[in-house]
Amino acid sequence: MSRAAAGLPSAVAALVALAAGCGGGGAQAPKPAAALPALHVAPVSDVIPAAHLAWLILARPRDLAGRSDLIPAVRELVSEERLDLFAKRNGVDLRAIDELAVARYADSTLYVARARVEPLRVEAAFTLHLREVGGRAVDRRGDAEGQIVRTWGEAGGEGEQLAILGTLGVALEQGKLGNVRAVELFAEQRLKKAAPALRTPLLARAAELVGDAPLRAFAPGPFEDGRGLGGLLAATTGVAVAVRFPAPRATPGRAATTTTPAEVTVALLGAWKADGPAAAERLLAVYGTLSGSSLGSLCGLDYPLRAPQVRNEPDAIVLDVTVDALAATRGLHAAIDGQVAEIMRYGSPHVSAPLTPVP
């Protein structure tokens, strides 16, 4: 046998051993990393921390902006020019936001928007707005839709922090920083033992009482000033407000004109028990006092489209009234235009020390 032939069995044996090593009996090939679960940001209330919450406003701006009959009412509060400028400065068009949450805490305010965003554009706008950038972190790595990038710093004398939730939305806080991290963890569904705001027993019941609506507001008690609402707040454990906008209708006796109705529901939660009927009457009297005030007159509350009615629930008293949306926003414009203007100026770049956008 030749020397080459003699070496053949050894070569075959080596190939067999190599093949065996590539199979199940040897070292395993590394498995591809499992895909991260999608971020949970809908409904947006599911990422709002409940701890130390003072009040919460929830809105669906895109739904409202898509209603041509509501455009005159919206313009009373904020012009198209202001909205366009805000979008240019911040990379987020308020009219394109599917859901917006504004939550107030003892030392901070939190804004969370669910909308399709361009992460680099939003982050660049935010860093230009800051007086000083404190840091940047990638809190969750993944594709464009699943990555979370957080940037923080100082602007206007207080801390600000922005989290970009992939391409699905953003969370911004001003004041004492910390709640944005909770938003991220809720979005990743990693806070198994904590409930977001509207899933706590009190506010879940409040949401049930007022129902779904494009504008809602909630405030958990107890309330420091129990004298509010004619003394009703002293026994109130939570407040909820919802505003709906049914289709416009012709004004009775004014066939040539139409009004844009706003159906308002106000619920005061509490253990009213036998005091419920008296509390309901007092709530109705509170509306009468408010409608007769200068602000109430400005907002058209003294001439509602449907007179206020109050009903009793086992754990709440609920007031329903329908007002003219256009009249209401005209009155609010006169009362809060300065605050709206301040909000719409957000995102102005810090001129004296412009910063390079984060790549």
N, C-alpha and C positions, 0 to 999 in steps of 0.2 A: 504493500500500500504506500502510495506516495505520501510525502510529508504534508502536502496540501490536503489530501483526502483524510489523513489522520486528524487534522485539526478541525474537520467539518463538524463532528458531533459536539465538540466544545462550543463552536460558534452557534449551532442550533440551540444548545442548552442555554446559552447566554441570551439569545433572542426570546426563547420561551420565558425565561426569568424576567426579562424586561417587560414582556407583554403582561405577565402576571402582576408585575408591580404597577402597571397602568390600570389594572382592573380593580375589582372591589377588595382584593386582599391586601393591597398596599396603601401607600399614602394617598388620601383623597385630594382631588383637585379642588381649589377654593370655589365655594359657591358664590354666585353673584349676590350682591347686597339686596335685601328685600326692599321693595318700593315703600316709601313712606306713605302713611295714610293721608288722604286729602285733608287740608285745613278745614275746620268747622267754623264758619263765620256767618251762617244763616240759620235762624234769625240772628241779627246782630246783638239782640238782648242776651244771647247765650254766652257772650264773652265779657259781659259787664260785671265786675266784682260787686258783691252785695255788701261786704263788710264796710261799715262806716259811711254808707251811702246817704246823702242828704236829700237829693232829688235826681230824677232821671227823666229826660225828654227823648222820645222816639219819634222819628219821622220817616216818611218815604218820599223824598224830594222828587225822584223821577216820576212817580205816579202823579204828583201834584203838577209838575212842570208839563206833563203830557196832556193836561186838561186845558183846552183853549178858553173855557169859560172862567177859569181861575186866574188867568194871566193878569187881568186888571187888578185883582185883589193882591196878587203877589207883588206887582209893580208898586203898589202903595208902600210896601215894606222895603223893597230893594230893587233898584233899576237893573235893566239888562246890562248896562255899561259896567256897573259895579260887579255883577256876576262874571262878566267876561274878563275883567281885570283880575279878579280873585283867581280864576282858572289859570290865567297866564302866569301869575306869581307863584302859585302853589302846585301846579300840575294836576289839579283835581277840579273838575267842573261840578259845582254843587248841584246843578240840574241833572247830572248824569248819575248821581248817587242813588243806589237802590234802597239802602237803609242808612240812616244817620242816628247815632246815639250821642247825647250830651249828658254826662253824669257829673254831679257836683259832690265832692267829698269835703271833709273838714279843712284840708290844706291843699287841695288840688282840684283841677277840672280835667275831665277825660273826654275826648272826642274819638269816636270810632265810626268809620265810614266803610260800608260795604259797596264796592264799585270796582269796575275794571280800571286798573291803574298801570302806568308805566313806571316801574320801580326806580330806574336811574333818574328819570326826570323829576320825580317827587323828591328823591333824596337830595339831588342837586339844589332844588329850590329851597329845601329846608336848611341845608348848610349855609346857603347864602343869606338866609334870614337870621341865622344865629350871630350873636356878637362874638361868642367864643365856642368852638366845638370842643366838647369834653371827651368824646370818644365814639367809637363805632364798633359794633360786634355783629357777627353772623350767628344768630342764636339757633338757627336751624338750616342745615345745608340740604339742598335738593335742587329740583329744576326750578324754572322761573316761577311756576305757579305755587310751589311748595316751600320756597326758601323764605326765611324771616331775617330781615336785616334791621338792626336797631341803632339809632344815632341819637346822641344827647349833647346838651350844652346849655348855654345861658343866653337869654334874649329878654330885653325889657326889664332887667333886674330880677328875673326869676328863672328857675330851671325849666327846661323844655326837653321832652323826649319823644321821638317818633319811631314807631315800629311799622315796617312795610311788610304786610302779610302776603307775600308772593305777589301775584297780580290781582288778588281778590279784594284788597282793601288796605286801610291804614288805621293806625291808632296813634293819637297825639295826646300828651298830657302836659299841663302847665302847673307849676307850683312844686310841691313836694313829690319827688319821683318815686315810682314803685308800682302803680297800678297797670302800667303798660306790660310789665312782665307777667302779671296775672292774666291779662288779655291774651298774651301769647300762649300761656299754658292752657287756658280754656280752649283756644283755637286748636291746639294740639290734642285736646281731650285728655290731658294728663292730670287734671285736678279732680280726682275721683271722689274726694271727701268734702269738696266745697261746692256750693250751689251758686250759680249766677243769679243776678238780681231778680228776674221775674220767675225764677223757679224756687224761691223761698216761699214758705206757706202764705205769708201775709200778702206779698205782691203778686203771687200767682192768683190768689183769690181776688185781688183788686183788678187784675187784668181780665179775669172772668166776668166781673161785674160790669165793666165798661165795654167789653168786647173789642174786637179788632177795629182799627181805624188808621188812617194815614198820619194822624197826629195824636200822640198820647203823652201823658205826663204822669209821673208817680212820685210820691213822697212818703217814706215810711216814718211813723212816729217813734217815740213820743215827741211832741212839739214843745219847745221851750216856752213860747208865748201862748198859753191856753186861751187867751182872750180873743184870739183870731176867729173869724167867722162867727161873730156873735157869741163867743164863749164855747162854741162847739168843739174847737180843737183840743180843749182840755180832756175830752173823753174820746178823742179820735185816735185810732191806732195807725191809720194810713189814709192817704188821699190819692184818688186816681181821677184823671180827666181824659176824655176822648173826644175828638172832633172829626166828624164825617162830612162829606160834601156830596149830597145827592145831586141829581141832574137839576139844572136851573128850571125855574117855573115862572109862569106869568104872575105878576103882582095883581091881586084882586083889585078890580076897579081901575087898573092901569094896563089895559090890553097891549099898549105899545111898548111897555117896558118889561124887563125880566129882572129877577133878583137871583143871586147865587146863595142858596141857603147853606148854613153851617149848623149841623146838628151837634149840640154840645151835651155831653153826659158827665156829671160830676158825682163821684161816689165818696162818701165818708164812712170808713170802716170803724167799727167799735161795738162794744157790748151794750147796745142801747136798751135792749129788753123792753120793759114797760115804758121807758122814756122815749121810745122810738117815735110815736106820733107827735109828741111835743117837739122833739128834735127836728122832725121833718118840717113842721110849721116854722120853726126858727130858721131853718135853711132857706125856706121860701122867703121869709122876711129879709134875710141877708141879701138875697138876689134883688129884692125890691129896693133896699138901701143902695146897693151897688149901681143898679140901673138909674137911680135918681142922682147919682154923683156926677161931677163934671166929666170924669173919665167914662162912666157908663153912658152918658149922653153922647160923647164923642164916638163911642163904639156902637151906638145904635141899640144898646141893651134896653133902653126905655121903650122901644117899639119893636119887640121881637116878632118874627114871622109866625111863631107858634108859642103861645103862652107857656111859661114854666110850669112843670108838674113835678111833684115829689112822690116817690114811692118808698115803702119800707121793705127791707130784706131782713132776714133773721140776724144778720151781722153787719148791716149797713143801712144808710139812708142815701137815696139816689135822686138827683135832680136832672131832668131833661128839659132842654129849651132849644129852640131853633132861632138863630139870628141871621142877619144879612152879612155875609162874609165880606163884601166890599166895604160896608160901613164899619165893620169891626176892624179891618186892617187900616182904614183911614184913621181911625181913632188911635190905634196902636202906633201908627207912623208918627202922629203928633206927640205921643208919649215917650217913645223909645228910639226915635230916629238916631239920636247921638250914639246909643249903644250899638245899633245895627251898623252904623258907619265905622265904628271902632272895630267890630268883628270883620267887616269886609276889607279893612286895611291890613289884616293879617297876611304875612308873607312878604311884606316890604323888605327888600334887602337892606342889610346894615351898611349904610353908605360910607361911613368913616373908615371902616376896615373890612373891605370886601374879602370874602374867602373863596378859595378854589373849590368847586364842587367835588364831592367824593366820587371817584370813578367806579 
